[in-house]
Amino acid sequence: MLQYPDIDPVAFSLGSFKVHWYGIMYLCAFVSAWLIAMHRAKQPNAFINKSQVENLITYGAFGVILGGRFGYVVFYNFDYWLTDPLWLFRVWEGGMSFHGGLIGVIVAMFLYAKRIDRSFVGLMDFVAPIVPLGLGFGRLGNFIGQELWGRVTDVPWAIVFPKAMDPEGVARHPSQLYQACLEGLLLFIIIFWFSSKPRPRGAVSGLFLIAYSSFRFTTEFVREPDKGVELIGWMTRGQLLCIPMFVGGIVLLAFAYAAPRKAAGAQ
């Protein structure tokens, strides 16, 4: 087993102002999204142009932060929230949910599509490839912050996380790194490659939902459950939330290829 590297959660300080690694990971996520969006906007028949990318990222950032926080509170800590409603707004205490963030981004993109008078599904197809790397950076932030660690294991690469406050010598899966590789890097490669050619409208979004939910469902087997086991003796809250994503992705992909062909770049 391995010992968790001694990583200071504070990357650097400017006087009394401290810059945390987790914040840097969020910055890297938004910068990577902007760079990929700009690259896609330069392509022939791009769904949106370069001048629209900045507002797209702004809408998306608000969707991620507001939706992610609200999802964490509602999906994972609803009972506690009822006893302390203002906890929802104390974001500095931590707690974000991908599934909540996804809902937030969907709402934000719906509003932005209305603003620029474009197809909502087409816009989601444009957005899907810019998301995975941000997810990967987020998981690296989880690893640095020693949160969302994995289940106890004896694999050679298992890590002892001091913040887990386990008995001495107990090691866990570095599930944050598994998720960074699967939900971040591999998902990016798949979706970016798939979206590099014209696809029926909705196909890219559908594949994103299928691939992400499959990767997340798998890694939940080695990740310490946020709320414990909840269904048929082994299914976690995270896995439960992935089921409607997977089903929605299948339906979207089926409709995309059943409907008359329309290039992803067309309005």
Backbone hydrogen bonds, N-H to C=O, Kabsch-Sander energy under -0.5 kcal/mol:
donor,donor_aa,acceptor,acceptor_aa,energy
2,L,158,A,-3.9
4,Y,160,V,-1.8
7,I,5,P,-1.9
8,D,6,D,-0.6
11,A,9,P,-0.7
11,A,19,V,-2.0
12,F,19,V,-1.4
14,L,17,F,-3.5
15,G,13,S,-0.5
17,F,14,L,-1.8
18,K,16,S,-0.6
19,V,12,F,-3.0
20,H,18,K,-0.6
21,W,9,P,-2.9
24,I,20,H,-1.8
25,M,21,W,-2.5
26,Y,22,Y,-1.8
27,L,23,G,-2.2
28,C,24,I,-2.7
29,A,25,M,-2.1
30,F,26,Y,-2.2
31,V,27,L,-2.5
32,S,28,C,-2.6
33,A,29,A,-2.0
34,W,30,F,-2.3
35,L,31,V,-2.6
36,I,32,S,-2.4
37,A,33,A,-2.5
38,M,34,W,-2.5
39,H,35,L,-2.1
40,R,36,I,-2.5
41,A,37,A,-2.4
42,K,38,M,-1.0
42,K,39,H,-0.6
43,Q,40,R,-1.1
46,A,43,Q,-1.5
52,Q,49,N,-1.5
53,V,49,N,-0.5
53,V,50,K,-1.1
54,E,50,K,-0.6
56,L,52,Q,-1.8
57,I,53,V,-2.7
58,T,54,E,-2.0
59,Y,55,N,-2.8
60,G,56,L,-2.5
61,A,57,I,-2.7
62,F,58,T,-2.1
63,G,59,Y,-2.2
64,V,60,G,-2.8
65,I,61,A,-2.5
66,L,62,F,-2.5
67,G,63,G,-2.0
68,G,64,V,-2.3
69,R,65,I,-1.9
70,F,66,L,-2.3
71,G,67,G,-2.8
72,Y,68,G,-1.9
73,V,69,R,-2.1
74,V,70,F,-2.7
75,F,71,G,-3.0
76,Y,71,G,-0.5
76,Y,72,Y,-1.3
77,N,72,Y,-0.7
77,N,73,V,-1.0
81,W,77,N,-2.2
82,L,78,F,-1.8
83,T,79,D,-0.9
83,T,80,Y,-0.7
84,D,80,Y,-1.1
87,W,84,D,-2.0
88,L,85,P,-1.3
89,F,86,L,-1.4
90,R,86,L,-0.5
90,R,87,W,-1.0
91,V,89,F,-1.7
93,E,90,R,-1.9
94,G,91,V,-1.9
97,S,68,G,-1.5
101,G,97,S,-2.4
102,L,98,F,-2.9
103,I,99,H,-1.8
104,G,100,G,-2.4
105,V,101,G,-2.5
106,I,102,L,-2.5
107,V,103,I,-2.3
108,A,104,G,-2.5
109,M,105,V,-3.0
110,F,106,I,-2.0
111,L,107,V,-2.1
112,Y,108,A,-2.3
113,A,109,M,-2.7
114,K,110,F,-1.8
115,R,111,L,-1.9
116,I,112,Y,-2.2
117,D,113,A,-0.6
118,R,113,A,-2.5
123,L,119,S,-2.1
124,M,120,F,-2.2
125,D,121,V,-2.0
126,F,122,G,-1.6
127,V,123,L,-2.1
128,A,124,M,-2.4
130,I,127,V,-1.9
131,V,127,V,-0.6
131,V,128,A,-1.2
134,G,131,V,-0.8
135,L,131,V,-1.5
136,G,132,P,-2.3
137,F,133,L,-2.4
138,G,134,G,-2.1
139,R,135,L,-2.1
140,L,136,G,-1.9
141,G,137,F,-2.0
142,N,138,G,-1.8
143,F,139,R,-2.1
144,I,140,L,-2.5
145,G,141,G,-2.3
146,Q,143,F,-1.3
147,E,142,N,-2.5
150,G,173,H,-1.8
151,R,222,V,-2.2
153,T,171,A,-2.0
158,A,155,V,-2.1
159,I,172,R,-3.0
160,V,2,L,-2.4
161,F,159,I,-0.7
164,A,161,F,-1.7
165,M,162,P,-1.6
170,V,167,P,-2.0
172,R,159,I,-2.9
173,H,151,R,-2.2
175,S,173,H,-2.1
177,L,174,P,-1.3
178,Y,174,P,-1.4
179,Q,175,S,-2.6
180,A,176,Q,-2.0
181,C,177,L,-1.9
182,L,178,Y,-2.6
183,E,179,Q,-1.8
184,G,179,Q,-0.9
185,L,180,A,-1.8
186,L,181,C,-3.2
187,L,182,L,-1.7
188,F,184,G,-1.8
189,I,185,L,-2.3
190,I,186,L,-2.4
191,I,187,L,-2.7
192,F,188,F,-2.9
193,W,189,I,-2.1
194,F,190,I,-2.5
195,S,191,I,-2.3
196,S,192,F,-0.5
196,S,193,W,-1.1
197,K,194,F,-0.8
201,R,262,K,-0.8
203,A,200,P,-2.3
206,G,202,G,-2.3
207,L,203,A,-2.5
208,F,204,V,-2.2
209,L,205,S,-2.3
210,I,206,G,-2.2
211,A,207,L,-3.0
212,Y,208,F,-2.8
213,S,209,L,-1.9
214,S,210,I,-1.9
215,F,211,A,-2.5
216,R,212,Y,-3.1
217,F,213,S,-2.4
218,T,214,S,-1.9
219,T,215,F,-2.5
220,E,216,R,-1.6
221,F,218,T,-1.5
222,V,219,T,-1.5
223,R,220,E,-0.6
224,E,149,W,-1.8
230,E,235,M,-3.5
231,L,235,M,-1.4
234,W,231,L,-2.1
235,M,231,L,-2.5
237,R,228,G,-0.6
240,L,236,T,-2.3
241,L,237,R,-2.3
242,C,238,G,-0.9
243,I,239,Q,-1.0
243,I,240,L,-0.7
245,M,241,L,-0.7
246,F,242,C,-2.6
247,V,243,I,-2.6
248,G,244,P,-2.5
249,G,245,M,-2.4
250,I,246,F,-2.2
251,V,247,V,-2.5
252,L,248,G,-2.7
253,L,249,G,-2.6
254,A,250,I,-2.5
255,F,251,V,-2.6
256,A,252,L,-2.2
257,Y,253,L,-1.9
258,A,254,A,-1.5
259,A,255,F,-2.3
266,A,263,A,-1.6
